[in-house]
Amino acid sequence: MLKALRSSSSLQQARFTTGASYLQSNSRHATKLSSPFHGVLRSVLRDKNPKLFQRVFFCSDSGDGSGSGPESVVEEVESKSAAAIVPTAIKKPDDFLTVIALPLPHRPLFPGFYMPIYVKDPKLLAALVESRKRQAPYAGAFLVKDDPGSEAAGSDTEKNIYELKGKELLNRLHEVGTLAQITSIQGDQVVLIGHRRLRITEMVSEDPLTVQVDHLKDSPYNKDDDVIKATSFEVITTLRDVLKTSSLWRDHVQTYNQHIGDFNYPRLADFGAAISGSNKLQCQEVLEELDVYKRLRLSLELLKKEMEIHKIQESIAKAIEEKISTEQRRYLLNEQYKAIKKELGLETDDKTALTDKFRDRIDPNKEKIPPHVLQVIEEELKKLQLLEASSSEFNVTRNYLDWLTALPWGSYSNENFDVLRAQQILDEDHYGLADVKERILEFIAVGKLRGTSQGKIICLSGPPGVGKTSIGRSIARALNRNFYRFSVGGLSDVAEIKGHRRTYIGAMPGKMVQCLKSVGTANPLVLIDEIDKLGRGHAGDPASAMLELLDPEQNANFLDHYLDVPIDLSKVLFVCTANVVETIPNPLLDRMEIIPIAGYITDEKMHIARDYLEKSTRDACGVKPEQVEVTDAALLSLIENYCREAGVRNLQKQIEKIYRKIALKLVRQGAQNEPSGLGSEHHGEAESAGESREISSDEQTQGAAKSNETNHEPGSNTTEEAEVVEPNVSTDQASDLMDSETTIKSQDNETPNTTEKVLVDEKNLMDYVGKPVFHAERMYDQTPLGVVMGLAWTAMGGSTLYIETSQIEQGEGKGALSLTGQLGDVMKESAQIAHTVARAILGVKDHENPFFANSKLHLHVPAGATPKDGPSAGCTMITSMLSLAMNKPVKKDLAMTGEVTLTGRVLPIGGVKEKTIAARRSGVKTIIFPLANKRDFDELASNVKEGLDVHFVDDYNQIFILAFEDLQMEK
């Protein structure tokens, strides 16, 4: 449509200068139009172009008011040879009953209006040229109907139209069209001007499409009809408002007046519909309407809609203009403000200041920055200078440079290579953990011999509360490295590790880049917590992303998605923590050095509680050491009856609970031992309120006794009852109390107020922490038949559990086994194997005993609410069944663990330290381990192994001897 308007404008400039000499030649020297409608329209346009209506025809050369008078224009027009409407000497327009059909894809052509169209069909274009040469320059212009089955728009629709031929094209054309004169043909562009309405009656030829037409005339109407007059005047009024909005429409009036003549009612309706911006179907409806009144009504509706659209357009334009003007004004003021400050030397330009800030960051360490990073920084700084500060790309570049220049490229902290000092620091913060401390000292020793240290990846695995996370901070302090911790528990987004792409809104680098910026050195100690709890979601697999981070061969060129430049992490010491290593993916586990941390035994917990937890908790609660005493018996009871888990986190909570209650007790005592003046004020308030308190003679005696004791103990203080004298007390009692009060006041002047020392022992421990949570794990003082103690490993540490076997039913051939205790699949298989092995061993030891063949057994593992699984209960189950079959109980201080095969071989198990600690906690003296676990037991600390009789076996017959025959010999 825009192409058509541009073409129309250029053709008007070229063609309208020639005039139309054959129309209205008898009115050439008229000075004004006689039509009343012209009078109205002339009043609309007179102030814009006073010369417009001083001619019968339109001449664009004089449209701007710069031409000569009317006579010279007429002479100039007469001298032109090319006319806009070519007069024909052979035929009149009425004589053309057969015309070439031209399809109009966009809008119908109204009489009196120009329309340029592009003819793509060579045959059709040749036929038009030929008819123009024969001085028959007329064709029929018909609007194309919409194709209901096609959604193609614009040029595609126009292209499809010219592909149609004959009958198919005829069916796509509206019946009513316009007889159009061909004014010019330039290439494939044909300029038409409408004359009158036509109706297609039949097809004459197919290529090009030629049709037979009827010339349509308007229906008769009464020119003096008041309704028609009123409607026409309303159309004129609306036209006046519409023509004020655009000069292009005023040109339409000039063109229409020139080539059609005076306005009348039908032409007024056509003009209104033609200049409106309505769609083609509404305009076609006006073209097809022959009733003048209805046509005026339709045209008026279209003009009214045009005015409403224009009003909306004006309101939108006004709102946008106000917004733009406000923002532009603010922008100009800001620019002026910046310029003024710059001239006064108060502030430099924003971009210059940013560039200077970034250069100040990199200049001190420019030699240490890798060349490829320095090149990227320089390119981004140049790019920053070329960008506008208001553009979004400017902010992205600024943030990128901020991260690039803030990283500690080549900046390392001075490490501590003093092994003795490191040992001292580690011992100050943690008790035990010999394996971890030994590994860190080895790392320091290697660094001292080499003169430099390399990064390592260490994984501390163990139950909760054993100090895995806190040891990381101590290691950093011992090595004199900066410390950074982040948790990956539940992490499911790779971007948290590798960073986001800079193209995303709100993009951020990964955790390692944030770490380096935070610590300010390139060799920190990074603690990655809960690495066994990595998640996996739609945003990728973080465990796979960690492979590059924790691989010593790859992290020297770690690539963050945000920075997009390699970063050297080879000097970083990574310490990971995990509760269980089984959930860590094998490729990631292979890159880490595993250091297991088992739970603490009672002696270790006593040391930790006394030397670390109690001291820190006392300081945190504001309690002084001389104000409280917690006995060893209380701590031991607290550990055994309240805090049996492998770690010490719960122990710390219980100690904090004790000290909070102690703090409350001390504060209450201090409130009771306030100075006497404050006490007398309270007494006066009580008297004014009409309150009274009776003090019994026993209370007075106790108060006096306390005051006497206080005289011998200058560090103690008196209670409030000795200071307050109530009005209901007798005179003798009051005098005694006054004497004691005087004594107390004199004492207060001599010694400061202190509170009694709080003692926490085993007897009053329940007052602070409540009733015991755990009871003895030993369910039996004397082990009954069919019951054997086993040792198990859990994520919380080691524990003991009993295996119980009982006979349900006895009868020939009824041998069977049922299992209870929420056992897992592996443990159920171990029970079946144990039943088979026990039956075989009984056949060897007592071949005449048909117990297993004729007995239905029930094996149960207590604590049925707790799921249990694992292979290490095999030997315990066999012993339990044999104890019942042979009617012999096992030794009461015996515990065992190990997996047994069908041939009786004992296989190694895990968690030796945890199981040993659990046995000590339960008072077990004799432990049976697989022979392959002897190395693990030998590595345990001496205090863990002390007092234990440990046997290592590789065949179940050895367990049989230890459990039954040794007992027989003892008896």
Secondary structure, DSSP 8 states (H G I E B T S, - for coil): -HHHHHHHHHHHHHHTTT--TTTTGGGTT-SS---HHHHHHHHHHTTT-TTGGGSSS--GGGTTS-S--HHHHHHHHHH----SS---SS--GGG--EEEEEEESS----BT-EEEEE---HHHHHHHHHHHHTT--EEEEEEB---TT----THHHHHHHHH--HHHHHHTB-SEEEEEEEEEEETTEEEEEEEEEEEEEEEEETTTTEEEEEE-------TT-HHHHHHHHHHHHHHHHHHTT-HHHHHHHHHHHHHH-S--HHHHHHHHHHHS---HHHHHHHHH---HHHHHHHHHHHHHHHHHHHHHHHHHHHHHHHHHHHHHHHHHHHHHHHHHHHHHTS---HHHHHHHHHHHHHSTTTTTS-HHHHHHHHHHHHHHHHS-TTSHHHHHHHHHHHHHHHS-TT--------HHHHHHHHHHH-S--HHHHHHHHHHHHHHHHHSS----EEEEE-STTSSHHHHHHHHHHHHT--EEEEE-TT---THHHH---TTSTT----HHHHHHHHH-SSS-EEEEE-GGG---BTTB-HHHHHHHHT-TTTGGGEE-TTT-SEE--TT-EEEEEES-STTS-HHHHTTSEEEE-----HHHHHHHIIIIIHHHHHHHHT--GGGEEE-HHHHHHHHHHT--SSSSHHHHHHHHHHHHHHHHHHHHHHHHT--HHHHHHHHHHHHHTT------HHHHHHHHHHHHHHHH-TT----GGGT---TTS-HHHHHHHHHHHHHHHHHHHHS------EEE-TTTTHHHH-S-S---S---SS--TTEEEEEEEETTEEEEEEEEEEEEEE-TT--EEEEESSB-HHHHHHHHHHHHHHHHHHHHH-TT--HHHHEEEEEE-S-TTS-B--STTHHHHHHHHHHHHHT----TTEEE--EE-TT-BEE--S-HHHHHHHHHHTT--EEEEEGGGHHHHHTS-HHHHTT-EEEEESBHHHHHIIIIIHHHHH-
